[in-house]
Amino acid sequence: MTFMALMMLLTVLGVVFGAGLVGYFLGRRRLPPSSAPPQGHLFSEQAERIELLETELQRVKDQADFTERLLTERGGAQPGDTPEVDDPG
């Protein structure tokens, strides 16, 4: 019985050791670098998007200023005035 248990133990250890060696040597191999675009291209693309957002934000701000000025000139509601709502409760 002990001889059989010793053989099984050596077999299991051999399989584990072999799998470890295979994993080690496969892990040492490096994959070729991917064909990702260079970082400079990504940064320039991001800078363009930020510029577009800044332009759009300025346009919206200008529209809000124009609307506020128009309402003030016409004697309408002041910016910050809110209509009062009756509470039906």
C-alpha positions in Angstrom: 0.0 0.0 0.0 2.7 2.5 0.8 4.5 1.8 -2.5 1.3 2.6 -4.3 0.7 5.8 -2.4 4.4 6.9 -3.0 4.0 6.3 -6.8 0.7 8.3 -6.8 2.4 11.1 -4.9 5.4 11.2 -7.3 3.0 11.2 -10.3 1.0 14.1 -8.9 4.1 16.0 -8.1 5.5 15.3 -11.6 2.3 16.6 -13.2 2.3 19.7 -11.1 6.0 20.4 -11.6 5.6 19.9 -15.4 2.6 22.2 -15.6 4.5 24.8 -13.6 7.4 24.6 -16.0 5.2 24.9 -19.0 3.4 27.9 -17.5 6.7 29.6 -16.6 8.2 29.3 -20.1 4.9 30.3 -21.8 4.7 33.3 -19.4 8.2 34.4 -20.3 7.3 34.8 -24.0 6.2 38.3 -24.7 3.4 39.1 -27.1 4.3 41.5 -29.9 3.3 45.0 -29.3 -0.2 45.8 -30.4 -0.9 48.1 -33.2 -2.3 50.8 -30.9 -2.2 54.4 -32.1 0.7 56.4 -30.7 0.0 58.3 -27.5 0.6 61.7 -29.2 -2.3 61.0 -31.6 -4.6 60.3 -28.7 -3.6 63.5 -26.9 -4.1 65.7 -29.9 -7.5 64.1 -30.4 -8.4 64.8 -26.8 -7.2 68.4 -27.1 -9.4 68.9 -30.2 -12.4 67.6 -28.3 -11.7 69.9 -25.3 -11.4 72.9 -27.7 -14.8 72.0 -29.2 -16.4 71.7 -25.7 -14.9 75.1 -24.8 -16.3 76.7 -27.9 -19.7 75.2 -27.3 -19.7 76.3 -23.7 -18.8 79.9 -24.7 -21.6 79.8 -27.2 -24.1 78.7 -24.6 -22.8 81.3 -22.2 -23.2 84.0 -24.8 -26.8 82.9 -25.5 -27.6 83.0 -21.8 -26.1 86.5 -21.5 -28.1 87.7 -24.6 -31.3 86.3 -23.2 -30.7 87.9 -19.8 -29.9 91.3 -21.4 -33.0 91.0 -23.7 -35.3 90.3 -20.7 -33.8 93.2 -18.7 -34.2 95.6 -21.6 -37.9 94.6 -22.2 -38.6 95.0 -18.5 -39.5 91.3 -18.1 -38.5 89.1 -15.3 -35.1 89.7 -13.7 -32.6 86.9 -13.8 -33.1 85.0 -10.6 -36.8 85.8 -10.4 -38.9 82.8 -10.2 -42.7 82.7 -10.6 -44.6 81.9 -7.5 -46.6 78.7 -7.6 -49.7 78.3 -5.5 -49.5 75.2 -3.4 -52.7 73.2 -4.1 -52.1 71.1 -1.0 
